[in-house]
Amino acid sequence: QVQLVESGGGLVHTGGSLRLSCAASGFIASTYLMSWWRQAPGKERELVASITSYGGMTNYADSVKGRFTVSTDNAKNTMSLQMNSLKPEDTAVYYCKAFVQGRARWGQGTQVTVSS
């Protein structure tokens, strides 16, 4: 069964760091295009970062370039998002996504709150 489970969210002050993790089951995460998305209250869900199979290429939203880093861990079958220099505008629910067996799969999301 294909499943994605996010963890690592929380409350941090401006300038702080968090590391999100997305645990994959039912498929090998590093062999698929994986991505992180976020949705703030009242806003549409937006793409934050993506990583191609085998970590060949990464892509970031302009708003997080230089602050966030996406990676996969083959041994743990996870995708991570290292978030540094966090800002209040990074506050959102963060979701991981993978396109597996012909359809998009989403995790349940993890809340990130950055206080000013």
KOLGU-4560 file (N, C-alpha, C; in nm, 3 decimals, padded with zeros to 5 digits):
<recs>
<n_xx: 00.085 n_yy: -00.120 n_zz: 00.000 ca_xx: 00.000 ca_yy: 00.000 ca_zz: 00.000 c_xx: 00.088 c_yy: 00.124 c_zz: 00.000 mol: A seq: 1 type: GLN>
<n_xx: 00.063 n_yy: 00.213 n_zz: -00.095 ca_xx: 00.140 ca_yy: 00.337 ca_zz: -00.104 c_xx: 00.094 c_yy: 00.434 c_zz: 00.004 mol: A seq: 2 type: VAL>
<n_xx: 00.189 n_yy: 00.486 n_zz: 00.079 ca_xx: 00.155 ca_yy: 00.578 ca_zz: 00.187 c_xx: 00.269 c_yy: 00.677 c_zz: 00.208 mol: A seq: 3 type: GLN>
<n_xx: 00.232 n_yy: 00.800 n_zz: 00.243 ca_xx: 00.328 ca_yy: 00.904 ca_zz: 00.277 c_xx: 00.289 c_yy: 00.962 c_zz: 00.412 mol: A seq: 4 type: LEU>
<n_xx: 00.387 n_yy: 00.974 n_zz: 00.501 ca_xx: 00.360 ca_yy: 01.027 ca_zz: 00.635 c_xx: 00.464 c_yy: 01.132 c_zz: 00.668 mol: A seq: 5 type: VAL>
<n_xx: 00.417 n_yy: 01.257 n_zz: 00.688 ca_xx: 00.507 ca_yy: 01.366 ca_zz: 00.722 c_xx: 00.525 c_yy: 01.377 c_zz: 00.874 mol: A seq: 6 type: GLU>
<n_xx: 00.639 n_yy: 01.430 n_zz: 00.913 ca_xx: 00.666 ca_yy: 01.458 ca_zz: 01.054 c_xx: 00.768 c_yy: 01.570 c_zz: 01.062 mol: A seq: 7 type: SER>
<n_xx: 00.786 n_yy: 01.624 n_zz: 01.183 ca_xx: 00.890 ca_yy: 01.723 ca_zz: 01.205 c_xx: 00.843 c_yy: 01.866 c_zz: 01.215 mol: A seq: 8 type: GLY>
<n_xx: 00.714 n_yy: 01.890 n_zz: 01.194 ca_xx: 00.664 ca_yy: 02.026 ca_zz: 01.205 c_xx: 00.665 c_yy: 02.073 c_zz: 01.350 mol: A seq: 9 type: GLY>
<n_xx: 00.638 n_yy: 02.201 n_zz: 01.368 ca_xx: 00.634 ca_yy: 02.257 ca_zz: 01.502 c_xx: 00.632 c_yy: 02.407 c_zz: 01.501 mol: A seq: 10 type: GLY>
<n_xx: 00.658 n_yy: 02.464 n_zz: 01.620 ca_xx: 00.659 ca_yy: 02.608 ca_zz: 01.638 c_xx: 00.803 c_yy: 02.654 c_zz: 01.659 mol: A seq: 11 type: LEU>
<n_xx: 00.846 n_yy: 02.751 n_zz: 01.579 ca_xx: 00.980 ca_yy: 02.807 ca_zz: 01.592 c_xx: 00.973 c_yy: 02.958 c_zz: 01.581 mol: A seq: 12 type: VAL>
<n_xx: 01.077 n_yy: 03.024 n_zz: 01.630 ca_xx: 01.087 ca_yy: 03.168 ca_zz: 01.616 c_xx: 01.147 c_yy: 03.204 c_zz: 01.481 mol: A seq: 13 type: HIS>
<n_xx: 01.126 n_yy: 03.326 n_zz: 01.441 ca_xx: 01.189 ca_yy: 03.376 ca_zz: 01.317 c_xx: 01.340 c_yy: 03.353 c_zz: 01.321 mol: A seq: 14 type: THR>
<n_xx: 01.393 n_yy: 03.302 n_zz: 01.212 ca_xx: 01.535 ca_yy: 03.272 ca_zz: 01.204 c_xx: 01.571 c_yy: 03.132 c_zz: 01.245 mol: A seq: 15 type: GLY>
<n_xx: 01.477 n_yy: 03.059 n_zz: 01.299 ca_xx: 01.502 ca_yy: 02.922 ca_zz: 01.344 c_xx: 01.503 c_yy: 02.822 c_zz: 01.230 mol: A seq: 16 type: GLY>
<n_xx: 01.520 n_yy: 02.696 n_zz: 01.267 ca_xx: 01.528 ca_yy: 02.588 ca_zz: 01.169 c_xx: 01.436 c_yy: 02.473 c_zz: 01.209 mol: A seq: 17 type: SER>
<n_xx: 01.392 n_yy: 02.401 n_zz: 01.108 ca_xx: 01.317 ca_yy: 02.277 ca_zz: 01.127 c_xx: 01.358 c_yy: 02.182 c_zz: 01.015 mol: A seq: 18 type: LEU>
<n_xx: 01.345 n_yy: 02.054 n_zz: 01.045 ca_xx: 01.367 ca_yy: 01.952 ca_zz: 00.944 c_xx: 01.244 c_yy: 01.864 c_zz: 00.933 mol: A seq: 19 type: ARG>
<n_xx: 01.179 n_yy: 01.869 n_zz: 00.817 ca_xx: 01.062 ca_yy: 01.786 ca_zz: 00.792 c_xx: 01.105 c_yy: 01.656 c_zz: 00.728 mol: A seq: 20 type: LEU>
<n_xx: 01.031 n_yy: 01.552 n_zz: 00.759 ca_xx: 01.057 ca_yy: 01.422 ca_zz: 00.700 c_xx: 00.929 c_yy: 01.364 c_zz: 00.643 mol: A seq: 21 type: SER>
<n_xx: 00.942 n_yy: 01.295 n_zz: 00.531 ca_xx: 00.829 ca_yy: 01.228 ca_zz: 00.468 c_xx: 00.866 c_yy: 01.082 c_zz: 00.452 mol: A seq: 22 type: CYS>
<n_xx: 00.803 n_yy: 00.997 n_zz: 00.531 ca_xx: 00.831 ca_yy: 00.853 ca_zz: 00.525 c_xx: 00.743 c_yy: 00.788 c_zz: 00.419 mol: A seq: 23 type: ALA>
<n_xx: 00.805 n_yy: 00.721 n_zz: 00.326 ca_xx: 00.732 ca_yy: 00.655 ca_zz: 00.217 c_xx: 00.723 c_yy: 00.505 c_zz: 00.244 mol: A seq: 24 type: ALA>
<n_xx: 00.610 n_yy: 00.447 n_zz: 00.208 ca_xx: 00.594 ca_yy: 00.302 ca_zz: 00.214 c_xx: 00.518 c_yy: 00.256 c_zz: 00.091 mol: A seq: 25 type: SER>
<n_xx: 00.547 n_yy: 00.135 n_zz: 00.049 ca_xx: 00.482 ca_yy: 00.080 ca_zz: -00.068 c_xx: 00.550 c_yy: 00.112 c_zz: -00.199 mol: A seq: 26 type: GLY>
<n_xx: 00.656 n_yy: 00.192 n_zz: -00.193 ca_xx: 00.735 ca_yy: 00.224 ca_zz: -00.312 c_xx: 00.869 c_yy: 00.279 c_zz: -00.265 mol: A seq: 27 type: PHE>
<n_xx: 00.965 n_yy: 00.285 n_zz: -00.357 ca_xx: 01.098 ca_yy: 00.336 ca_zz: -00.325 c_xx: 01.102 c_yy: 00.484 c_zz: -00.361 mol: A seq: 28 type: ILE>
<n_xx: 01.107 n_yy: 00.567 n_zz: -00.257 ca_xx: 01.094 ca_yy: 00.712 ca_zz: -00.276 c_xx: 01.198 c_yy: 00.768 c_zz: -00.372 mol: A seq: 29 type: ALA>
<n_xx: 01.320 n_yy: 00.721 n_zz: -00.363 ca_xx: 01.427 ca_yy: 00.781 ca_zz: -00.442 c_xx: 01.414 c_yy: 00.754 c_zz: -00.591 mol: A seq: 30 type: SER>
<n_xx: 01.325 n_yy: 00.665 n_zz: -00.631 ca_xx: 01.310 ca_yy: 00.633 ca_zz: -00.772 c_xx: 01.195 c_yy: 00.709 c_zz: -00.838 mol: A seq: 31 type: THR>
<n_xx: 01.131 n_yy: 00.797 n_zz: -00.762 ca_xx: 01.019 ca_yy: 00.876 ca_zz: -00.814 c_xx: 01.045 c_yy: 01.024 c_zz: -00.794 mol: A seq: 32 type: TYR>
<n_xx: 00.975 n_yy: 01.105 n_zz: -00.873 ca_xx: 00.975 ca_yy: 01.249 ca_zz: -00.850 c_xx: 00.896 c_yy: 01.274 c_zz: -00.721 mol: A seq: 33 type: LEU>
<n_xx: 00.962 n_yy: 01.338 n_zz: -00.626 ca_xx: 00.900 ca_yy: 01.369 ca_zz: -00.499 c_xx: 00.899 c_yy: 01.520 c_zz: -00.481 mol: A seq: 34 type: MET>
<n_xx: 00.803 n_yy: 01.569 n_zz: -00.403 ca_xx: 00.796 ca_yy: 01.713 ca_zz: -00.384 c_xx: 00.734 c_yy: 01.749 c_zz: -00.249 mol: A seq: 35 type: SER>
<n_xx: 00.766 n_yy: 01.870 n_zz: -00.207 ca_xx: 00.706 ca_yy: 01.931 ca_zz: -00.088 c_xx: 00.617 c_yy: 02.046 c_zz: -00.133 mol: A seq: 36 type: TRP>
<n_xx: 00.501 n_yy: 02.055 n_zz: -00.073 ca_xx: 00.407 ca_yy: 02.162 ca_zz: -00.099 c_xx: 00.368 c_yy: 02.222 c_zz: 00.036 mol: A seq: 37 type: TRP>
<n_xx: 00.309 n_yy: 02.340 n_zz: 00.031 ca_xx: 00.258 ca_yy: 02.399 ca_zz: 00.154 c_xx: 00.131 c_yy: 02.477 c_zz: 00.125 mol: A seq: 38 type: ARG>
<n_xx: 00.050 n_yy: 02.489 n_zz: 00.229 ca_xx: -00.074 ca_yy: 02.565 ca_zz: 00.215 c_xx: -00.095 c_yy: 02.646 c_zz: 00.342 mol: A seq: 39 type: GLN>
<n_xx: -00.097 n_yy: 02.777 n_zz: 00.325 ca_xx: -00.124 ca_yy: 02.868 ca_zz: 00.434 c_xx: -00.274 c_yy: 02.897 c_zz: 00.439 mol: A seq: 40 type: ALA>
<n_xx: -00.325 n_yy: 02.938 n_zz: 00.554 ca_xx: -00.469 ca_yy: 02.966 ca_zz: 00.565 c_xx: -00.515 c_yy: 03.067 c_zz: 00.461 mol: A seq: 41 type: PRO>
<n_xx: -00.621 n_yy: 03.034 n_zz: 00.391 ca_xx: -00.677 ca_yy: 03.125 ca_zz: 00.292 c_xx: -00.602 c_yy: 03.133 c_zz: 00.161 mol: A seq: 42 type: GLY>
<n_xx: -00.498 n_yy: 03.050 n_zz: 00.147 ca_xx: -00.419 ca_yy: 03.054 ca_zz: 00.024 c_xx: -00.422 c_yy: 02.918 c_zz: -00.045 mol: A seq: 43 type: LYS>
<n_xx: -00.385 n_yy: 02.920 n_zz: -00.173 ca_xx: -00.378 ca_yy: 02.795 ca_zz: -00.248 c_xx: -00.251 c_yy: 02.718 c_zz: -00.210 mol: A seq: 44 type: GLU>
<n_xx: -00.258 n_yy: 02.588 n_zz: -00.229 ca_xx: -00.140 ca_yy: 02.505 ca_zz: -00.205 c_xx: -00.034 c_yy: 02.540 c_zz: -00.310 mol: A seq: 45 type: ARG>
<n_xx: 00.091 n_yy: 02.554 n_zz: -00.265 ca_xx: 00.198 ca_yy: 02.592 ca_zz: -00.356 c_xx: 00.315 c_yy: 02.495 c_zz: -00.345 mol: A seq: 46 type: GLU>
<n_xx: 00.385 n_yy: 02.480 n_zz: -00.457 ca_xx: 00.503 ca_yy: 02.395 ca_zz: -00.461 c_xx: 00.619 c_yy: 02.465 c_zz: -00.392 mol: A seq: 47 type: LEU>
<n_xx: 00.685 n_yy: 02.393 n_zz: -00.303 ca_xx: 00.798 ca_yy: 02.448 ca_zz: -00.229 c_xx: 00.930 c_yy: 02.397 c_zz: -00.288 mol: A seq: 48 type: VAL>
<n_xx: 00.939 n_yy: 02.265 n_zz: -00.306 ca_xx: 01.063 ca_yy: 02.206 ca_zz: -00.356 c_xx: 01.033 c_yy: 02.069 c_zz: -00.416 mol: A seq: 49 type: ALA>
<n_xx: 01.116 n_yy: 02.029 n_zz: -00.511 ca_xx: 01.100 ca_yy: 01.898 ca_zz: -00.571 c_xx: 01.237 c_yy: 01.837 c_zz: -00.594 mol: A seq: 50 type: SER>
<n_xx: 01.238 n_yy: 01.705 n_zz: -00.604 ca_xx: 01.362 ca_yy: 01.632 ca_zz: -00.629 c_xx: 01.331 c_yy: 01.518 c_zz: -00.723 mol: A seq: 51 type: ILE>
<n_xx: 01.409 n_yy: 01.507 n_zz: -00.831 ca_xx: 01.386 ca_yy: 01.403 ca_zz: -00.929 c_xx: 01.440 c_yy: 01.269 c_zz: -00.880 mol: A seq: 52 type: THR>
<n_xx: 01.408 n_yy: 01.166 n_zz: -00.953 ca_xx: 01.452 ca_yy: 01.033 ca_zz: -00.913 c_xx: 01.604 c_yy: 01.027 c_zz: -00.901 mol: A seq: 53 type: SER>
<n_xx: 01.649 n_yy: 00.956 n_zz: -00.803 ca_xx: 01.791 ca_yy: 00.939 ca_zz: -00.772 c_xx: 01.859 c_yy: 01.073 c_zz: -00.741 mol: A seq: 54 type: TYR>
<n_xx: 01.777 n_yy: 01.172 n_zz: -00.700 ca_xx: 01.832 ca_yy: 01.300 ca_zz: -00.659 c_xx: 01.903 c_yy: 01.376 c_zz: -00.769 mol: A seq: 55 type: GLY>
<n_xx: 01.867 n_yy: 01.348 n_zz: -00.893 ca_xx: 01.938 ca_yy: 01.409 ca_zz: -01.003 c_xx: 01.926 c_yy: 01.560 c_zz: -01.009 mol: A seq: 56 type: GLY>
<n_xx: 01.807 n_yy: 01.610 n_zz: -00.983 ca_xx: 01.785 ca_yy: 01.755 ca_zz: -00.990 c_xx: 01.690 c_yy: 01.798 c_zz: -00.880 mol: A seq: 57 type: MET>
<n_xx: 01.714 n_yy: 01.916 n_zz: -00.828 ca_xx: 01.623 ca_yy: 01.975 ca_zz: -00.731 c_xx: 01.573 c_yy: 02.109 c_zz: -00.783 mol: A seq: 58 type: THR>
<n_xx: 01.458 n_yy: 02.146 n_zz: -00.737 ca_xx: 01.398 ca_yy: 02.272 ca_zz: -00.779 c_xx: 01.328 c_yy: 02.336 c_zz: -00.659 mol: A seq: 59 type: ASN>
<n_xx: 01.336 n_yy: 02.469 n_zz: -00.650 ca_xx: 01.281 ca_yy: 02.538 ca_zz: -00.534 c_xx: 01.198 c_yy: 02.658 c_zz: -00.577 mol: A seq: 60 type: TYR>
<n_xx: 01.098 n_yy: 02.687 n_zz: -00.498 ca_xx: 01.025 ca_yy: 02.812 ca_zz: -00.516 c_xx: 01.120 c_yy: 02.927 c_zz: -00.486 mol: A seq: 61 type: ALA>
<n_xx: 01.102 n_yy: 03.037 n_zz: -00.555 ca_xx: 01.191 ca_yy: 03.153 ca_zz: -00.534 c_xx: 01.192 c_yy: 03.197 c_zz: -00.388 mol: A seq: 62 type: ASP>
<n_xx: 01.079 n_yy: 03.184 n_zz: -00.322 ca_xx: 01.067 ca_yy: 03.232 ca_zz: -00.186 c_xx: 01.149 c_yy: 03.153 c_zz: -00.085 mol: A seq: 63 type: SER>
<n_xx: 01.195 n_yy: 03.033 n_zz: -00.123 ca_xx: 01.270 ca_yy: 02.950 ca_zz: -00.028 c_xx: 01.412 c_yy: 02.920 c_zz: -00.075 mol: A seq: 64 type: VAL>
<n_xx: 01.448 n_yy: 02.965 n_zz: -00.194 ca_xx: 01.583 ca_yy: 02.938 ca_zz: -00.246 c_xx: 01.689 c_yy: 02.991 c_zz: -00.150 mol: A seq: 65 type: LYS>
<n_xx: 01.789 n_yy: 02.908 n_zz: -00.127 ca_xx: 01.897 ca_yy: 02.948 ca_zz: -00.039 c_xx: 01.869 c_yy: 02.921 c_zz: 00.108 mol: A seq: 66 type: GLY>
<n_xx: 01.744 n_yy: 02.888 n_zz: 00.142 ca_xx: 01.708 ca_yy: 02.862 ca_zz: 00.281 c_xx: 01.664 c_yy: 02.717 c_zz: 00.304 mol: A seq: 67 type: ARG>
<n_xx: 01.600 n_yy: 02.657 n_zz: 00.204 ca_xx: 01.548 ca_yy: 02.521 ca_zz: 00.217 c_xx: 01.631 c_yy: 02.426 c_zz: 00.130 mol: A seq: 68 type: PHE>
<n_xx: 01.644 n_yy: 02.303 n_zz: 00.177 ca_xx: 01.714 ca_yy: 02.200 ca_zz: 00.101 c_xx: 01.634 c_yy: 02.070 c_zz: 00.107 mol: A seq: 69 type: THR>
<n_xx: 01.606 n_yy: 02.014 n_zz: -00.011 ca_xx: 01.532 ca_yy: 01.889 ca_zz: -00.021 c_xx: 01.629 c_yy: 01.776 c_zz: -00.052 mol: A seq: 70 type: VAL>
<n_xx: 01.603 n_yy: 01.659 n_zz: 00.007 ca_xx: 01.691 ca_yy: 01.544 ca_zz: -00.015 c_xx: 01.613 c_yy: 01.416 c_zz: 00.008 mol: A seq: 71 type: SER>
<n_xx: 01.667 n_yy: 01.306 n_zz: -00.040 ca_xx: 01.610 ca_yy: 01.174 ca_zz: -00.013 c_xx: 01.715 c_yy: 01.087 c_zz: 00.056 mol: A seq: 72 type: THR>
<n_xx: 01.667 n_yy: 00.994 n_zz: 00.133 ca_xx: 01.754 ca_yy: 00.899 ca_zz: 00.205 c_xx: 01.711 c_yy: 00.759 c_zz: 00.167 mol: A seq: 73 type: ASP>
<n_xx: 01.795 n_yy: 00.692 n_zz: 00.089 ca_xx: 01.760 ca_yy: 00.560 ca_zz: 00.040 c_xx: 01.744 c_yy: 00.459 c_zz: 00.154 mol: A seq: 74 type: ASN>
<n_xx: 01.833 n_yy: 00.466 n_zz: 00.252 ca_xx: 01.831 ca_yy: 00.370 ca_zz: 00.361 c_xx: 01.701 c_yy: 00.378 c_zz: 00.442 mol: A seq: 75 type: ALA>
<n_xx: 01.652 n_yy: 00.501 n_zz: 00.460 ca_xx: 01.531 ca_yy: 00.520 ca_zz: 00.541 c_xx: 01.405 c_yy: 00.529 c_zz: 00.455 mol: A seq: 76 type: LYS>
<n_xx: 01.423 n_yy: 00.536 n_zz: 00.323 ca_xx: 01.310 ca_yy: 00.554 ca_zz: 00.231 c_xx: 01.228 c_yy: 00.678 c_zz: 00.267 mol: A seq: 77 type: ASN>
<n_xx: 01.299 n_yy: 00.787 n_zz: 00.285 ca_xx: 01.235 ca_yy: 00.912 ca_zz: 00.322 c_xx: 01.280 c_yy: 01.026 c_zz: 00.231 mol: A seq: 78 type: THR>
<n_xx: 01.201 n_yy: 01.132 n_zz: 00.232 ca_xx: 01.239 ca_yy: 01.259 ca_zz: 00.172 c_xx: 01.238 c_yy: 01.361 c_zz: 00.286 mol: A seq: 79 type: MET>
<n_xx: 01.336 n_yy: 01.447 n_zz: 00.286 ca_xx: 01.345 ca_yy: 01.547 ca_zz: 00.392 c_xx: 01.344 c_yy: 01.688 c_zz: 00.334 mol: A seq: 80 type: SER>
<n_xx: 01.309 n_yy: 01.783 n_zz: 00.419 ca_xx: 01.316 ca_yy: 01.923 ca_zz: 00.383 c_xx: 01.381 c_yy: 01.996 c_zz: 00.499 mol: A seq: 81 type: LEU>
<n_xx: 01.505 n_yy: 02.038 n_zz: 00.482 ca_xx: 01.575 ca_yy: 02.117 ca_zz: 00.582 c_xx: 01.540 c_yy: 02.262 c_zz: 00.560 mol: A seq: 82 type: GLN>
<n_xx: 01.482 n_yy: 02.325 n_zz: 00.661 ca_xx: 01.436 ca_yy: 02.462 ca_zz: 00.650 c_xx: 01.514 c_yy: 02.549 c_zz: 00.748 mol: A seq: 83 type: MET>
<n_xx: 01.589 n_yy: 02.643 n_zz: 00.695 ca_xx: 01.669 ca_yy: 02.734 ca_zz: 00.776 c_xx: 01.620 c_yy: 02.877 c_zz: 00.757 mol: A seq: 84 type: ASN>
<n_xx: 01.660 n_yy: 02.964 n_zz: 00.848 ca_xx: 01.625 ca_yy: 03.106 ca_zz: 00.840 c_xx: 01.475 c_yy: 03.124 c_zz: 00.818 mol: A seq: 85 type: SER>
<n_xx: 01.397 n_yy: 03.056 n_zz: 00.896 ca_xx: 01.253 ca_yy: 03.057 ca_zz: 00.878 c_xx: 01.193 c_yy: 03.195 c_zz: 00.904 mol: A seq: 86 type: LEU>
<n_xx: 01.089 n_yy: 03.225 n_zz: 00.828 ca_xx: 01.019 ca_yy: 03.353 ca_zz: 00.837 c_xx: 00.872 c_yy: 03.328 c_zz: 00.870 mol: A seq: 87 type: LYS>
<n_xx: 00.806 n_yy: 03.427 n_zz: 00.924 ca_xx: 00.662 ca_yy: 03.410 ca_zz: 00.953 c_xx: 00.581 c_yy: 03.369 c_zz: 00.830 mol: A seq: 88 type: PRO>
<n_xx: 00.621 n_yy: 03.416 n_zz: 00.714 ca_xx: 00.548 ca_yy: 03.381 ca_zz: 00.592 c_xx: 00.569 c_yy: 03.235 c_zz: 00.549 mol: A seq: 89 type: GLU>
<n_xx: 00.657 n_yy: 03.163 n_zz: 00.618 ca_xx: 00.671 ca_yy: 03.020 ca_zz: 00.593 c_xx: 00.566 c_yy: 02.938 c_zz: 00.669 mol: A seq: 90 type: ASP>
<n_xx: 00.490 n_yy: 03.003 n_zz: 00.753 ca_xx: 00.386 ca_yy: 02.934 ca_zz: 00.830 c_xx: 00.283 c_yy: 02.873 c_zz: 00.736 mol: A seq: 91 type: THR>
<n_xx: 00.262 n_yy: 02.743 n_zz: 00.751 ca_xx: 00.171 ca_yy: 02.670 ca_zz: 00.663 c_xx: 00.166 c_yy: 02.524 c_zz: 00.706 mol: A seq: 92 type: ALA>
<n_xx: 00.074 n_yy: 02.451 n_zz: 00.647 ca_xx: 00.077 ca_yy: 02.305 ca_zz: 00.656 c_xx: 00.160 c_yy: 02.256 c_zz: 00.538 mol: A seq: 93 type: VAL>
<n_xx: 00.258 n_yy: 02.173 n_zz: 00.568 ca_xx: 00.349 ca_yy: 02.122 ca_zz: 00.465 c_xx: 00.311 c_yy: 01.977 c_zz: 00.432 mol: A seq: 94 type: TYR>
<n_xx: 00.305 n_yy: 01.951 n_zz: 00.301 ca_xx: 00.266 ca_yy: 01.819 ca_zz: 00.251 c_xx: 00.375 c_yy: 01.763 c_zz: 00.160 mol: A seq: 95 type: TYR>
<n_xx: 00.393 n_yy: 01.632 n_zz: 00.163 ca_xx: 00.478 ca_yy: 01.570 ca_zz: 00.064 c_xx: 00.389 c_yy: 01.501 c_zz: -00.039 mol: A seq: 96 type: CYS>
<n_xx: 00.442 n_yy: 01.489 n_zz: -00.158 ca_xx: 00.367 ca_yy: 01.437 ca_zz: -00.271 c_xx: 00.457 c_yy: 01.349 c_zz: -00.357 mol: A seq: 97 type: LYS>
<n_xx: 00.397 n_yy: 01.242 n_zz: -00.408 ca_xx: 00.466 ca_yy: 01.156 ca_zz: -00.504 c_xx: 00.364 c_yy: 01.108 c_zz: -00.606 mol: A seq: 98 type: ALA>
<n_xx: 00.409 n_yy: 01.093 n_zz: -00.731 ca_xx: 00.321 ca_yy: 01.040 ca_zz: -00.835 c_xx: 00.357 c_yy: 00.894 c_zz: -00.856 mol: A seq: 99 type: PHE>
<n_xx: 00.274 n_yy: 00.806 n_zz: -00.802 ca_xx: 00.305 ca_yy: 00.664 ca_zz: -00.799 c_xx: 00.187 c_yy: 00.584 c_zz: -00.853 mol: A seq: 100 type: VAL>
<n_xx: 00.218 n_yy: 00.488 n_zz: -00.937 ca_xx: 00.116 ca_yy: 00.398 ca_zz: -00.993 c_xx: 00.002 c_yy: 00.477 c_zz: -01.057 mol: A seq: 101 type: GLN>
<n_xx: 00.041 n_yy: 00.581 n_zz: -01.130 ca_xx: -00.057 ca_yy: 00.652 ca_zz: -01.211 c_xx: -00.137 c_yy: 00.761 c_zz: -01.144 mol: A seq: 102 type: GLY>
<n_xx: -00.109 n_yy: 00.789 n_zz: -01.018 ca_xx: -00.182 ca_yy: 00.899 ca_zz: -00.955 c_xx: -00.101 c_yy: 00.966 c_zz: -00.846 mol: A seq: 103 type: ARG>
<n_xx: -00.141 n_yy: 01.088 n_zz: -00.818 ca_xx: -00.073 ca_yy: 01.166 ca_zz: -00.715 c_xx: -00.110 c_yy: 01.114 c_zz: -00.577 mol: A seq: 104 type: ALA>
<n_xx: -00.008 n_yy: 01.102 n_zz: -00.495 ca_xx: -00.027 ca_yy: 01.058 ca_zz: -00.357 c_xx: 00.018 c_yy: 01.170 c_zz: -00.264 mol: A seq: 105 type: ARG>
<n_xx: -00.060 n_yy: 01.197 n_zz: -00.162 ca_xx: -00.030 ca_yy: 01.303 ca_zz: -00.067 c_xx: -00.023 c_yy: 01.247 c_zz: 00.074 mol: A seq: 106 type: TRP>
<n_xx: 00.061 n_yy: 01.309 n_zz: 00.154 ca_xx: 00.060 ca_yy: 01.280 ca_zz: 00.297 c_xx: -00.049 c_yy: 01.361 c_zz: 00.365 mol: A seq: 107 type: GLY>
<n_xx: -00.057 n_yy: 01.346 n_zz: 00.496 ca_xx: -00.164 ca_yy: 01.413 ca_zz: 00.572 c_xx: -00.124 c_yy: 01.555 c_zz: 00.611 mol: A seq: 108 type: GLN>
<n_xx: 00.004 n_yy: 01.588 n_zz: 00.598 ca_xx: 00.050 ca_yy: 01.723 ca_zz: 00.627 c_xx: 00.105 c_yy: 01.737 c_zz: 00.768 mol: A seq: 109 type: GLY>
<n_xx: 00.194 n_yy: 01.834 n_zz: 00.784 ca_xx: 00.249 ca_yy: 01.867 ca_zz: 00.915 c_xx: 00.255 c_yy: 02.019 c_zz: 00.929 mol: A seq: 110 type: THR>
<n_xx: 00.212 n_yy: 02.070 n_zz: 01.042 ca_xx: 00.201 ca_yy: 02.214 ca_zz: 01.062 c_xx: 00.335 c_yy: 02.275 c_zz: 01.100 mol: A seq: 111 type: GLN>
<n_xx: 00.369 n_yy: 02.382 n_zz: 01.030 ca_xx: 00.487 ca_yy: 02.462 ca_zz: 01.063 c_xx: 00.439 c_yy: 02.603 c_zz: 01.096 mol: A seq: 112 type: VAL>
<n_xx: 00.474 n_yy: 02.650 n_zz: 01.214 ca_xx: 00.437 ca_yy: 02.784 ca_zz: 01.256 c_xx: 00.563 c_yy: 02.860 c_zz: 01.297 mol: A seq: 113 type: THR>
<n_xx: 00.582 n_yy: 02.976 n_zz: 01.234 ca_xx: 00.698 ca_yy: 03.060 ca_zz: 01.263 c_xx: 00.648 c_yy: 03.188 c_zz: 01.329 mol: A seq: 114 type: VAL>
<n_xx: 00.691 n_yy: 03.209 n_zz: 01.451 ca_xx: 00.646 ca_yy: 03.327 ca_zz: 01.524 c_xx: 00.744 c_yy: 03.443 c_zz: 01.502 mol: A seq: 115 type: SER>
<n_xx: 00.688 n_yy: 03.563 n_zz: 01.500 ca_xx: 00.772 ca_yy: 03.682 ca_zz: 01.476 c_xx: 00.826 c_yy: 03.738 c_zz: 01.607 mol: A seq: 116 type: SER>
</recs>
